[in-house]
């Protein structure tokens, strides 16, 4: 028999330290499920941060250049 703290594995539900004796198989299953859940959370965080981290671009802004050229051509059309 192993003693587990329910707060460690079921925190939102069990907010106080509650120690329970359970058979070894049950304790191992709870620990294994907790590890699998933590691994899944870590993967989700990794992918979120990998996709959501801002990227800094350096160099010429080709859009601004194109917009400037279009504005100049429109000015020519209006004045001519």
N, C-alpha and C positions, 0 to 999 in steps of 0.2 A: 504494500500500500504506500502510496505517495501522498504528500500533503501539497496542495496547490493553493495559491492565492487567487481567488476569482477576480479580484480587482485588476490583476495583471492582464488577464485574458478577456475580460468582459467589462472594461472600464465604463462605457457610457451607461450600462445597465446597473452594474454593481460598483458604487462609488466609495464604499468603505472596505477596508481590508477584511476579507472573509476567507478564512482558511478551512479547506475541506479535504478530508481523506478520501482518495479514490483509488481504484485498482490501477496497477501499473499500465495496463493497456489503455485505459481511459486517459490517464495523464499523458501518455505518449501521443495519443491521438489529438488531444487538445494542443499540445506543444507543436506537433507537426502541422496542424491546421493553422495555427498562429504564424508559423514560419512561412507557410505558403501564402497566406494573406499579406504578410509584410513584404515578401518578394514581389507579389503582384503590385502592391502600392509603390514599391521602389521602381518597378518598370514603368508604371504610369507617370510617375514624377520625372523620370529620366526622359521619356519621350515628350512630355509637355515642355520641359525646360529646353530640350534640344530644338523644338519647333518654335518656341515662343521667345527665345532670347533675341533681342534686337541686334541687327547687324549694321555695322558702320561701313558706308561706302565712301571711298575717297576718289578723287579724280574729277574729271569734267562732268558737268550736268548737261547731258545731251538734250534733255527735254526743254530746259531753259533756252538753249541755243535754237532749237526748232521753233519754240514759241516766239522768240524774238524775230526770226526770219519770217514767220507767218504774219506777225504784226507789221513788219516793214512792208511786206507785199500788200497788205490791206490798206496801209497808209497811201501807197502808190496808187492803188485803184481808186481810192476816194479823192485824192488830189488831182488825178488826171482827168 
